[in-house]
């Protein structure tokens, strides 16, 4: 019952957003643009049919797009989902108006301003609606946790804000052994809407018994399995001759998707170079005024298929950087160990004062937009590495080198230099398997707060 009430209230909030967007678009034209026919009798009422069409189309598209499914999405994914539905609704509305031969009955300014207002207001009002529903105890899914102590420690460490935004833990049933769980199943009260089974260290027969107990008692049954390096993120499950099969795809290696990604890269990077050109000039002047040497530095990195290319950056080091580095590595073993671990130093003596600022803010990476334009790099992808560093990726190295390196990537939004190679590999492999234009947009949007926080940047 809770689910249906929440969906109904979220739908109602979207309707309010659409109505308010229509009102603002009418006010914009009537009170700010001063068109002569705005105040004639019946002008406002003539557009009510337009808003009815818009409400019907918007809500239908949102529903089909899964925006009322109450899935545990992060804020950026939800915003992109609503925006995608809004763009789709707008085009459907335009096609409908032309097909019905009634497009001339409505103001173009109202239609286009309504679209802009609704794209902004719908996710905003939806967010505040969710917050209110959460406060009164309706939004979060009542959840009980069942599992082993070891798995519960893993759960507490790895599940955080996103889990607790959507779920409210009613009770936890934590045991020392699988046999103890089975023995005490009858004492577990399924008082929640969902059970979260921590099954990383449980064997299959025990998992099946626990699932059987909760079937018919709760609506959602979720498992936290330990699949090791077996990635199900982008696998299709289907049957063939009565046998269950899993099929994996590598989205980034599809020829059609490569073309789509390249077009996206060119458009966004050229736009970025034009918009950021004043910043390029300012940074160039700061570099020339504070240290001797060129403005740009081309670092040799491994590109697609292992080809070496110059990865362009604003120069952040002194001219004799290599000599200083070699001296430090020879004289200080602890520095050598740190450098060999990640090929970076937190307190690097080679960096200039302005260079330190550029690195902390990642502004030194901006010239890589030119690398994107000429085809050496992509906006999003695995970060380019030096020749020695590829060894750190082990068996995944050749896979990484089949993709264009990116200006930013998934591990840049997840701790940057603070995460180890194991986590980097997992994030890069996830990206390769699950690539889409929307994923690129999500990563780019998440890069902005990651850069502003400066966490893990050096």
Helices and strands as residue ranges (DSSP letters): H 2-27, I 28-32, H 43-46, H 48-64, H 75-99, G 103-105, H 108-135, E 141-148, H 149-158, H 161-166, E 167-175, H 178-183, G 185-187, E 194-198, H 204-214, E 220-224, E 235-240, E 243-248, G 251-253, H 255-275, H 277-290, E 296-302, G 304-306, E 308-314, H 321-331, H 333-342, H 353-361, G 363-365, H 368-374, E 377-380, G 388-396, H 397-400, E 405-408, G 410-413, G 416-418, H 421-434, H 437-453
